[in-house]
Amino acid sequence: MGCVQRGSAPAEQDTLSIKLRGDHSPPPEKTDPVRVPDDAEIETTDEEREGFLIVRAIAARFAPIERITIRDAKSYCAILMDDNNRRPICRLYFNSPTTKNIGLFDAEKVETKVRVEGPADLYKHAAAIEAVVQAYLNG
């Protein structure tokens, strides 16, 4: 008595489905789940990395450093709590060749821009950074 084996490989199943449907176009290609940035022009600068490390050091008094993340965009670099854009700690506007600013957030997520000379000036605003981190931890 003959035994019929079923093809279990996905490629065989796709080929069989095409033949049964009468569709002669190839099966759709599988897409890679790797996330590609929308804009290849975004580059995280050394100053932005330095600013991120400073903010992380300031926030470390209250939160594990793993919870402080960086997400760069074209016009600013965001420092976030829990990699959540609804929990901004500050923004670094370091992309201009002539001026550098930081955006500091309060507990109501209102941003206040302050002109700075460079990343080291973040230490002057440690109280504001600590306050927003504490607000996210308590809220």
N, C-alpha and C positions, 0 to 999 in steps of 0.2 A: 504494500500500500504506500502510495506516494505521500510525501510530506511537503507542504508548502511553507516556505520561510517568508516571513514578513521582513521587509527592509526597515531597519530601525534608525538608520542614519538620517539626520535632517536633510541632507542633500538628496537622498533617494526619495524621501517624502515630498520634497519640493518638486522634483521632477515628475513624480507620479501625479501630484495635484495639477500640475500644468497640463499633462497629457489628458487627464480626466475632464478638465475644464475646456479643453480645446484651445487653450491659450498658448501661444508659441513664444511669448516674450520671456526672457530670463527672469528668475525670481529676484525680488528686490534685494539689494546688498544689505548686509547687516551693518549698522552704524556703530562706531566705536564710542563708548560712553565717556571718553576723555573730553573734558570741557576745554574748549579752545577760547582764549580771550577774544572778545568782540573786536577790539582795536589793537592791532599789533604795534601801534605807536606808543603805547603806555610803557614807560620804563621807570622802575623804582630806583631813585637816585641814592647815593651814599648818604646824603643829608637826610633823606626821608627814612632810611634804615636807622640812622643814628637817632633821629627824633622818636621813632618807634621804640627803640631800646630804652631811651630816657623815660618815655611815658610808661613803659612796662615796669621800669625800676621804681618809679613813683607810685604806681598802682599796686605794686607788690606788697606794700604795707597792709593792704586790705584784701586783696584777691590773689588767687594763684596766677602766676604769670601766663599759664596756658590759656587762661580765659581772655587775655588781652591779645587782639589780633590786628593785622594790618590788611587793608584792601586798597590798592592803588587805583585811581581813576585818571582820566586825562587832565582834569583841572585841579585836582587835589588828591591827597593821600589820606584815607580815613583810618583812624585808630578806633577800633570797636571793642565792645564787651561781648564775649561769646560769639564772635563773628556774625553779629546781628546788626544790620544797618539801622535798626530802630533803637539801638543802644550805642550811639556815638559818644566817644570820650572826647576826641578832638579831631580836627582836620589840619593837615599841614599843607599850606599853599606855598610850596618851595619851587614851583616850576618857572616863575618869572625871573629873568636875569637881573632885574633891577630891585625888586622888593620881595620880601618874604613875610608871610603872615601865618598866624595860627588861628584856627577857629576853636574857641572854647565853648563848651556846652554847660548849661545849668541843669537842674533836676527836671525842668519842664522842657528840656531839649531845645532851648533857644540858644542860637549860636551868636557869640560875640567875637568879632575879628580883632586881632591885636597884631601890630607890626612887630617883627623881631629881627634880630641880626642873623640868627642861625639857630640850630637845634639846641644849643646850650641854654638859650633863653627860656626853654620850656621849664627849667628848674625854678625860674621866677614865678611861674604860674602853677606850682605844685599844689597849692591849696585848692584851686579850682578843679584840677584833675582829680585830686583825692575826693573832693565833694561829690562829683558826678559818679565816680566809681562807687562810693558809699551809697548814693541814692539808688543805683541799680541793684546793689546787694540787699538793700532794705525794702525795696519796692517790688 
